[in-house]
């Protein structure tokens, strides 16, 4: 493979996929940042509205991710408990 082709291939190489823990940490940081913007009375109304929207979106994504992370083990435990109660 020529050197130029190798360079082009490296440029197209994908980043390493992050973990769920990293994703949750970044979403939480976004939630905190948006909250600070909303609470800052010096911000213009347009920025406050954008921060409210960002907070809403981030909180929704955080909740879905949190459910995905802990929802399955919880539902397995509930199913096991129900099975034990039925027998």
GILINSUL-V245275 format. One record per pair of residues at least 12 apart in sequence whose C-alpha atoms are under 7 Angstrom apart, sorted by the first residue. I is the first residue (numbers start at 1). J is the second residue. D is the distance in Angstrom with one decimal. If there is no record, write none. Layout:
BEGIN
i:I j:J d:D
i:I j:J d:D
END
This chain:
BEGIN
i:24 j:62 d:6.5
i:27 j:58 d:6.0
i:27 j:62 d:6.2
i:30 j:58 d:6.7
i:31 j:55 d:5.5
i:31 j:58 d:6.1
i:31 j:59 d:6.6
i:34 j:51 d:5.0
i:34 j:52 d:6.9
i:34 j:54 d:6.5
i:34 j:55 d:5.5
i:35 j:55 d:7.0
i:37 j:51 d:6.3
i:38 j:51 d:6.2
i:38 j:52 d:6.7
END
